[in-house]
Structures are given as C-alpha cells and as structure tokens.
Amino acid sequence: MLPLLLIASIASAADLQFGYPNHLEAGDKPGLFITPPRAVGELDVECTQGDQVFHWNETGLPGGGTKKFFWDRDPNNPGAECVIQARFADDTAEGIVLNLDFTYGASLSVDLSRASVDLEAHTLSIETTAPVQKAEIVAYGAGKAILDQREVSVSGGPGMVEIPWVGDPAEVVILEVKLWTDTSWAGFTYSPWFLDVPHEDVIFETNSDVVDADQEYKLERTLRELQEVVEKYGDLVPVKLYIAGCTDTVGDQGHNDDLSRRRARAIGRWLRQHGFTYPTYYHGFGERLLAVETGDGVDESRNRRVLYLVSSNPPPSGSGIPGVGWSAL
C-alpha cells in the first residue's frame, strides 16, 4: 500500500478531502485522491507537471467514496500543481489549488559530515546513499549574485561522489547542488569559500606565546579586517575563523608544535576578548609553515607568527593550510 500524505483543505468552507502518494517506488504513478463528503454533481481536476497538463471531468459522484486520478511519472519534474473545482448536488461549489511534491524510487540522501573541496581540481566530494548520474549546480558570489550555473554528468555512489563545480574559486561563496539518480534527487548547499585575511604578523619573543603590548596594534587592525569580512559575507555563510600558529626552527619539533598551538590560542583569545564573537578554531603547525626557509636551529622572527583564514568550513585543499583536526576556542 502506498504511503499517503494528507493535505488539509485551505479553501473557505472547504469540504473536499485530499491525499496523495508522496513516495513512489518503481512502477508507481503520481496521483491525487479526492474524497467528497457528500454527493458531487460535477468534479473538474487539472494537474500540471512540468510542461504536461492532465485533465479529468467526472459527474455524479456519490458522497464518501474516494476518486483517484493518476498520471505518467516524470522524475525530472517531481512536483505538480492541481486545480480542483467541485459543484455539489446541493448546488454549492468549492475550488482549491494544491501543490504536490513527489520522491521517486530509493530515497537519495547526502552526508555532508565528510564533505571536502579541492580548489585546484575544482571538485567537491560528498557521500551519497545511492548512485548519482548528474548534478545541477548554481554558484553564488557575494550578495548572492549568480556567477555560473550548469548541469554536469556525475558517476559515483553509493559512497563518496566527486562533483566538478563551477565558478572562480576566488569569488564563489555558495554552491547550490541538486543530485539526480535515475529515479530520485536530493539537494544541498555547500560553501567552498575561504579568505586569507590580510594582516601584519604579530612577532613573538623566542619560546613565548605572550602577545606583547607593542604588538597589539597589529591585532586591532586584524580585528577591523575581520569585522569587514563579517559585514560582507555574514548574511550568506556561517563565518568561522581558523588561526594557524607557527614557529621558527629553534627547538625540537614536538616543543615547537606545542608552542605554535599556544600562540594560535593566545591570538584567538585576544580577538575574543576584544569583540570577535564568531566561532574560532586554532592549530599549531610548528616549523611546517615557514615564512622564510631556514636551516634547523635558526632564530628567525618572521617565522614566529600566525596565519588567519576565514571560511565556513575547515580550510580546503589548495588554501595553503594542510587539513588537520582543529581545536575550538
């Protein structure tokens, strides 16, 4: 038996009762079920699905019985609009417009918890519950201006699926994606956007994670830059700040990893205490992100720094910051 989604009638003094099968397995047809509470002299039904129009006209229907209207399935147009007009035997009339939504075949869903984007390859990887054949993609920029939109062929799933995306990585803020199997579809949005915040490096003393007073003016400038980013993009995507701590090559790797982590956390705490309230994450990269390449054991102040990257997701491949497990401030 098909599962029915019941629809409450919304017309004034409405008497007709409606239902339809909202999930269709292989071979099932979309349809609309109408139950009049009393005798109907004439019932007129017109349903539009995509560019197809289906029309029925019935007369002399008894009260209490259910009349079923079916039409051909079209997975590319999973919705239909139905206009129903009824004139009852007692000469009262009723008219209503219903919007119906259908899903076809095995349910398709998308798991974004393991999603990742590769900026250089222009791909987005996500996990699906069924094989995917194509994707419809719209790329939005700042102000939700449409930068590009197209349909692309996709082959993959169930499991990880790689989707080629469109638009300039420097401008794309949001990707709106609709995935199709041969019988169903699922939609989601994802943001590949990131911004390397321009800043003047806070210089730390050797083996120190303390932000000295004479360095705070640099963080004040960074804070203003961050506030401008929030004003420009905060209504489009959830803004998050990622802080990467770095050291010079003096000391062993384990010590420098810990020191750089503490430096990144110190910067995040300073920004939080001075008004930056958005989610902040930090990680220590030790000697692995040198600003100036040096040999081992070199005291180079320019390498004792942090990097700031604003994004709605962890820094993607191609951002210049490796994928790591970030700690929340």
C-alpha positions in Angstrom: 0.0 0.0 0.0 1.3 3.4 -0.9 2.1 5.8 2.0 -0.3 8.8 1.8 0.5 12.4 2.7 -2.8 14.0 3.7 -3.4 17.6 2.7 -5.6 19.9 4.8 -8.0 21.8 2.6 -7.4 25.6 2.8 -10.4 27.0 0.8 -13.2 28.8 2.6 -15.9 26.4 3.7 -13.9 23.6 2.1 -15.4 20.1 2.3 -13.3 18.0 0.0 -10.6 15.8 1.5 -7.3 15.2 -0.3 -4.4 12.8 -0.3 -1.6 11.6 -2.5 1.3 9.1 -2.5 4.3 11.3 -1.8 6.9 8.5 -2.3 6.7 6.4 -5.4 8.5 3.1 -5.9 9.4 1.6 -9.4 6.3 1.4 -11.5 4.1 3.6 -9.2 2.4 6.6 -10.8 1.9 10.0 -9.2 -1.7 10.8 -8.4 -4.3 12.7 -6.4 -7.0 11.2 -4.3 -10.2 13.2 -3.6 -12.9 12.2 -1.2 -16.1 14.3 -1.3 -18.2 14.2 2.0 -21.5 14.3 0.0 -22.7 13.8 -3.5 -21.0 15.8 -6.2 -22.7 16.8 -9.4 -19.5 17.7 -11.3 -15.8 17.4 -10.4 -13.2 19.0 -12.6 -9.4 18.3 -12.0 -6.5 19.7 -13.9 -2.9 18.8 -12.8 0.2 20.4 -14.4 3.6 18.6 -14.1 6.4 20.4 -15.9 5.0 21.2 -19.4 2.4 18.4 -19.3 -1.2 19.1 -18.4 -3.6 16.3 -17.3 -7.3 16.9 -17.2 -10.3 14.9 -15.8 -14.0 15.7 -15.5 -16.3 13.5 -13.5 -20.1 13.7 -12.9 -22.5 12.1 -10.5 -20.0 11.0 -7.7 -21.5 9.7 -4.5 -20.5 11.1 -1.2 -18.0 9.3 1.0 -16.2 7.5 -1.9 -12.6 8.2 -3.0 -11.8 9.1 -6.6 -8.2 8.5 -7.7 -6.5 10.4 -10.5 -3.2 9.1 -11.8 -0.7 10.5 -14.5 2.6 9.5 -16.0 5.7 9.8 -13.8 8.4 12.3 -14.6 11.4 12.2 -12.2 12.7 15.4 -13.7 9.6 17.2 -12.6 8.9 15.9 -9.0 6.2 18.5 -8.3 2.7 19.1 -9.7 0.0 21.8 -9.3 -3.6 20.7 -9.3 -6.6 22.9 -9.7 -9.8 21.2 -8.3 -13.3 22.6 -8.8 -16.4 20.8 -7.5 -20.1 21.5 -7.7 -22.1 19.5 -5.2 -25.5 18.0 -5.7 -27.0 20.7 -3.4 -25.7 23.3 -5.8 -22.9 24.6 -3.5 -19.4 24.9 -5.1 -15.8 24.6 -4.0 -12.4 25.4 -5.7 -8.9 24.9 -4.5 -5.3 24.8 -5.8 -2.9 22.2 -4.4 0.9 21.9 -4.8 2.2 18.3 -4.6 5.7 17.1 -4.2 6.9 13.5 -5.0 10.0 11.5 -4.5 10.9 8.6 -6.8 12.4 5.2 -6.2 15.1 4.5 -3.5 15.5 7.6 -1.3 18.6 9.6 -2.1 20.3 11.4 0.8 23.6 13.3 1.1 26.0 13.1 4.1 28.0 16.4 4.3 29.8 15.5 7.5 32.8 14.2 5.4 32.5 16.8 2.6 35.7 18.3 1.3 36.6 20.6 -1.6 39.7 20.7 -3.7 40.2 24.2 -5.1 42.9 23.2 -7.6 40.9 20.3 -9.1 37.6 22.3 -8.8 35.8 19.3 -7.2 33.5 18.8 -4.2 33.5 15.3 -2.6 30.4 14.2 -0.6 28.8 10.9 0.4 25.5 9.7 -1.0 23.2 6.7 -0.3 22.6 5.8 -4.0 24.4 6.0 -7.4 24.3 9.5 -8.8 24.1 10.3 -12.6 24.1 14.1 -12.8 24.3 17.3 -10.8 22.7 20.7 -11.3 24.9 23.4 -9.8 24.5 27.1 -9.2 27.5 29.1 -8.0 26.7 32.3 -6.0 29.1 35.1 -5.1 28.9 38.0 -2.7 25.4 39.4 -2.5 24.2 36.0 -3.7 24.9 37.1 -7.3 24.7 34.1 -9.7 28.2 33.6 -11.1 27.6 30.4 -13.1 25.0 27.6 -13.4 25.0 24.4 -15.3 24.3 20.6 -15.4 27.2 18.2 -15.2 27.5 14.4 -15.6 28.4 12.6 -12.4 29.3 8.9 -11.8 29.6 7.5 -8.3 27.9 6.3 -5.2 26.7 4.9 -3.1 29.6 6.2 -1.0 31.9 9.1 -1.9 31.0 11.1 -5.0 33.2 13.7 -6.7 31.3 16.6 -8.2 33.0 19.0 -10.5 31.9 22.5 -9.6 31.7 25.8 -11.4 32.8 29.4 -10.9 36.0 31.1 -9.9 37.3 29.8 -6.5 38.2 33.4 -5.5 34.6 34.5 -6.0 32.3 31.6 -5.2 30.7 31.8 -1.8 28.0 29.2 -2.0 27.4 26.2 -4.3 23.7 25.1 -4.6 23.7 21.5 -5.7 20.9 19.1 -6.8 21.9 15.5 -7.4 19.9 13.1 -9.5 19.7 9.3 -9.6 17.7 7.7 -12.4 14.6 7.8 -10.1 15.1 10.5 -7.4 17.0 13.6 -6.4 18.4 15.4 -3.3 19.6 19.0 -2.9 22.1 20.7 -0.6 24.2 23.8 -0.3 28.0 23.9 0.4 30.4 26.8 0.7 34.0 26.3 -0.8 34.7 30.0 0.2 37.7 31.0 2.2 39.5 34.2 2.7 43.1 34.7 3.7 42.9 37.7 6.0 45.5 40.4 5.2 47.4 41.3 8.3 50.7 42.4 9.8 52.4 39.5 11.7 52.4 39.6 15.5 56.0 38.9 16.4 56.5 36.6 19.4 59.6 36.5 21.5 61.7 33.3 21.3 59.9 30.5 23.2 57.0 32.7 24.1 53.2 32.7 23.4 52.6 36.1 25.1 51.1 38.9 22.9 53.3 41.9 23.9 51.6 45.3 24.3 53.7 46.7 21.5 52.2 44.1 19.1 48.5 44.7 19.9 48.0 47.5 17.3 48.5 44.8 14.7 45.7 42.7 16.1 43.5 45.8 16.3 43.9 46.2 12.5 43.2 42.4 12.0 40.1 42.8 14.1 38.8 45.6 11.8 39.5 43.4 8.8 37.6 40.5 10.3 34.6 42.8 11.1 34.6 43.9 7.4 34.5 40.3 6.3 31.6 39.5 8.6 29.7 42.5 7.2 30.2 41.4 3.6 29.7 37.7 3.9 28.0 37.0 7.3 24.4 37.0 5.9 25.4 34.4 3.2 27.5 31.8 5.1 28.4 31.0 8.7 31.7 32.8 9.2 34.4 30.9 11.1 38.0 32.0 11.9 40.9 29.5 11.6 44.2 30.5 13.2 47.4 28.6 12.3 50.3 29.1 14.7 53.9 28.8 13.5 57.4 28.8 15.0 61.0 29.2 13.8 63.3 26.2 13.7 64.9 26.6 17.1 64.0 23.6 19.3 62.6 20.2 18.6 59.5 19.5 16.6 57.3 18.4 19.5 58.1 21.5 21.5 57.5 23.8 18.5 54.2 22.1 17.7 53.0 22.8 21.3 54.4 26.4 21.3 52.7 27.2 18.0 49.4 25.8 19.2 49.7 28.1 22.3 50.5 31.1 20.1 47.4 30.5 17.9 45.2 30.1 21.0 46.7 33.3 22.5 45.8 35.3 19.4 42.3 33.8 19.3 41.7 34.7 23.0 42.9 38.3 22.3 40.4 38.6 19.5 37.6 37.1 21.5 38.3 39.5 24.4 38.2 42.4 22.1 34.9 41.7 20.4 35.2 38.9 17.8 32.3 36.6 18.8 32.3 34.3 15.8 33.4 30.6 16.0 37.2 30.4 16.2 39.5 27.4 15.8 43.2 27.1 16.2 46.1 24.6 15.4 49.8 24.6 15.9 51.9 23.8 12.8 55.3 24.3 14.4 58.0 24.5 11.7 55.9 23.2 8.9 54.7 26.6 7.5 57.8 28.7 7.4 57.5 32.2 6.0 61.3 32.2 5.4 63.0 29.0 4.6 65.9 28.4 7.0 68.1 25.6 8.3 67.5 23.9 11.6 68.1 25.9 14.8 67.8 29.3 13.1 66.3 32.2 15.2 64.1 33.9 12.5 61.5 36.3 13.9 59.4 36.2 10.7 58.7 32.6 11.3 57.2 33.2 14.8 53.8 34.2 13.5 50.2 33.1 13.0 48.0 32.9 9.8 44.3 33.9 9.7 41.9 32.2 7.4 38.1 32.9 7.3 35.8 30.2 5.9 32.5 28.5 6.5 34.3 25.1 6.6 37.8 23.9 7.5 40.4 25.3 5.1 40.1 23.4 1.8 42.8 21.8 -0.2 44.6 24.5 -2.1 44.2 27.1 0.6 47.9 26.8 1.7 47.0 25.3 5.0 47.0 21.5 5.4 44.0 19.6 6.5 44.2 18.9 10.3 42.0 18.4 13.3 41.2 22.0 14.5 40.6 22.8 18.2 37.7 25.1 19.1 38.5 28.1 21.1 
